[in-house]
Amino acid sequence: TADLFGFLTTTPNAEVRAVHPKAMPAILTEPTEWETWLSAPWSEAKALQRPLSDGALRIVLRGEKEDTVVPATL
């Protein structure tokens, strides 16, 4: 079996827009939202594709970041 993951994105809220103006992940914060996403028909679940309210996130670090490149091994 394979574990597969995906991200549903939406327009950014104020905090994310400052660092990434194109999009942010849709973030579900309440158990009722989780249940809706997992069980409800798409007509209901798609309403969860919205940004968090402005002020709901806090930026804790800013600055340049560079990931270390690890050569692929075959």
N, C-alpha and C positions, 0 to 999 in steps of 0.2 A: 504494500500500500504506500501511498505518497501523502504526506501532509501538504495541503495546499492552503495558501492564504491570499487574501486580496484586501484592498483598501477602497472604500467608497469615499470620494472626495466631494467637497462643496466649496462655495466661495469662502474666503478667509474672514475671520473676525478681526477686530482692530489689532490685537496683539500679534497674530500670525501675519497679517498684511504688512506689518513693518519689516518682516524678514523674508516673506514669501508672498508676493502680491497675487499669485495666480490661483492658489487653492490651499485647502487644509483638509485633513481627514475629518470625516463625520465622526464625532465622538459621542458615544452613548454613555450617559452617566447614571441612569436610574434603572433599577430592576424591571420596571414596567417597559422601558424602552428596549431592554435586552429581549424580553419576552415577545414584544411586538416584532422586533427584527427577526427573531428565530421562528415565529409561529404564525404571524398574521399574513393575510393576503398582501400582495405587492401594492395594491391600491391604498392600503393603510401604512405599510412599512415604508414606502417611499417618502412619506412626510418626515421621516427621521434624517433625511439628507439635507441638513441645514447646519450652518455654523453655530458654535457655542455663542452664547451672549457675550458681548464685549465685557471685559473684566473677569470672565470666568477662568482665564488662564493667566499664569504669571511667568514672565520671562526671567529665568534665574541666571543665565550666562549669555553674554554677547561677546563676539570677537571672531577672529579668524580661526578656522579649524581645518586641519588637513588630515584626512584618513591615510593611514599607512597602506601603501599598495603591496599586496602579497602576490607574488607570481603564481599563476595557476599551475597546478600539477596534474598531469594526465596519467 
